[in-house]
């Protein structure tokens, strides 16, 4: 009996932005909420993305009853294929989210494809193991988003999912206030809330603001209009379609993910577009400029995206030209500022007029600001509060907001990934800390790159590498040929030649000394010499062959 | 006679933020304004900073009459030592700026130290060659800043320097409005204006806002207060000193540059601090926490700075402890967001309360916003306008502001570094384009690293390196020993072992084929094999020794 408590384990997204995953466990039953990916920081060299650490799930494989998704953004669904390579667990999601998941499954080579997919409508309740899960609609920047009311034997936990309170959302579907109040009447043991914008004062503006800004852009542009955004920002697609329709422009979606997502959203009724308005990019390029709107990816300045290629003039199908208007209609993810601004500057250089968040409200956040968060707290009136989806500084700030609404500090758990939270007899306690690793995906490798490789790559990236190869006669340790020295990324060849010739002399001197560990000794001597001459510390690799 | 026109050559700071330098040339006389450094983007791997390209100056060495500085920030004075290694030219600067330059000269080993240093008071005029230069006071985030009115035989050019219109500056010294109006009466041919904040609506707030925010922090903190900022933000130092004094705290400056700059500013009367208020860090650590304020560097999250070390617990003299309040009182330079936020999160993890720009106005910009820029335009009423100090997108936006104040588009030159602008008979024309390179400083090397090394470093940083060494018998091309294969930053050793063993087989097969270019063939085969197996493209270096 003593083990019968509710365990909540944040696996990803607490103390970081992305790879969201939360585990609920009670009496041998586990349900998982979300399975997203995270984009790497600039110092995570060569990493494609980071996925949640599945170790706890591996250790408790038999208990898992379901994987539930709140909405279709990459930071919530993006790691589903990696999950399904190891686990075969029923999936629950609303129609659009499930549609986007199916697109992913279609691309998965090694994932379990026979997994049970349960499409759930917002507003309905599903019983899974010892949990009863209410799916309630919330407004976010993608349609069909939900939060979850998770009824457990210890009480009701509300997990918000990503949300803001938008009174004029693109799809006219407001947040399910009724359900939130119903939860409050049932009594909410704990609220787990989105804290992404907890440092932003006030309310997050409605998507309507973006609609108006886009209409202004469309009313002023004479040439083509190219709107860049995320492929998963389905609401934004609808707004661009609406503006294009109003100003009598056809629209072409460009980029595989953009085209695929538009297709699935349209098929499922979440993107409304007249058949004759939607054209291919080839058709668009044959229309008069003032009849064309193009929607593509690349709002983060990603070099291989459509917009990235356009900014450098390397897009296969078309080029930016004088008179084009380019709109970057999405948030700049922290860390991408340089890439985004550099893309904007390059687009200006090519003659485009560029509209971006800093100079016009062509983007608003999908996450609630300080007042949104306070409203959710008042609507649900939880006993305990757990800020989620944010860096530690954002969780801390959300805690301050909760205190302002009257929740005592001891009822707030500001915790990061791995800190188990337990609920028993209506009381919250801190449990064990489960070890959570950064699981790096690099190419087809998952988790085979760790801190050591990151450090090596950082070293290599800073000052390049110098390679030395020495061949000795096994019989007497004498040198068979001149040591081979080559460098990469260290200095330009012209400069290096003189320096490496001097370096060769220090190597020969070291060999003559005939030390015990020749490789180590050459590395040390050479490293000292190079630092004195250049104040740089290239990686030095020495191989000695005795033959 | 036909050559007698005014040439203005932007060498740095137009189309980029930093390494500011402008050349004015008329009839064999050149004066240079500023000589700053720029901090590298995240994709400039291993670069310490970037300095202006001196090539045009080398080609016109005999014409240079003066190097004039507008203020003492690194992006305006930071490359002076590099300049003085090649040129011996009289320097003109206001007292504080000259003081900070002298600190730099004191550290220069190879720079010309016998250079003539002319200290000039704001408000005075200096005749240099065919130019008459008026130094006029402007408000910025460092005292003793000036803009320049440069009277040339073709007319008066006003270069603003960095500025904002602050009616309540820390030193009570407002912008010299009188001089600006006087310029306007004399007739301004062209205004060259700071555009850094051209995308920010409204006025930039007064430094007074920061003073009030700091006082609020000081009034609420029980423990130690640690304020991080730039070492050159002398005005901010004064504000922290004032707040500390008001709340009865002693102050310790920590970090070489911070200590040096405080000393010189104090000596020259630009930092007012009671002798008994200033203590050493050692003394501070023996005082009760509530009596201590510490000011240090590291507001950009630099790993080797005081704050960077404190956030990781590796500062030599003291550690962050529960109850400390840390204030980041400076702007986050674009591109540093990740490092700054990660430092903030780490400080929270160590128990500090952290106050930063996003949650309290503990920093305001030193650069004028849209209304400041428009006011300068109206005060000076120039015929032509050249936006400066900014990325292209910022220059473009400044041009829009100028048009809003009535300057016709054809009188505005939105140009980037290297575009020569000529003035003759009261008319502006675009001249030649001087080639301008990024001059990277890496360790003690200046300019020996270029795009090729950057590309190599980027390749190395993404997927690491694999080295192969093959020793063949010269006589018959047969293999003497097993090929040596080592990797760095490619994958963890455990994973690599199996893979590299397979790789060895592909290498042996290639050697058996006995191709013409063995090194190239092994590289190609191995690269293909590795990509198929891992979807990664490590740098591959093959050396073949025939002995």
Interface residues (C-beta under 8 A of the other chain):
Chain A: X15 X41 X42 X43 X45 X46 X199 X334 X335 X337 X338 X341 X342 X344 X345 X348 X349 X354 X356 X358 X359 X391 X392 X393 X396 X397 X442 X443 X444 X445 X448 X449 X450 X452 X453 X456 X457 X458 X459 X460 X461 X462 X463 X464 X465 X467 X469 X471 X480 X481 X484 X486 X488 X489 X490 X491 X492 X495 X533 X534 X535 X536 X539 X541 X543 X545 X547
Chain B: X15 X41 X42 X43 X45 X46 X199 X334 X335 X337 X338 X341 X342 X344 X345 X348 X349 X354 X356 X358 X359 X391 X392 X393 X396 X397 X442 X443 X444 X445 X448 X449 X450 X452 X453 X456 X457 X458 X459 X460 X461 X462 X463 X464 X465 X467 X469 X471 X480 X481 X484 X486 X488 X489 X490 X491 X492 X495 X533 X534 X535 X536 X539 X541 X543 X545 X547
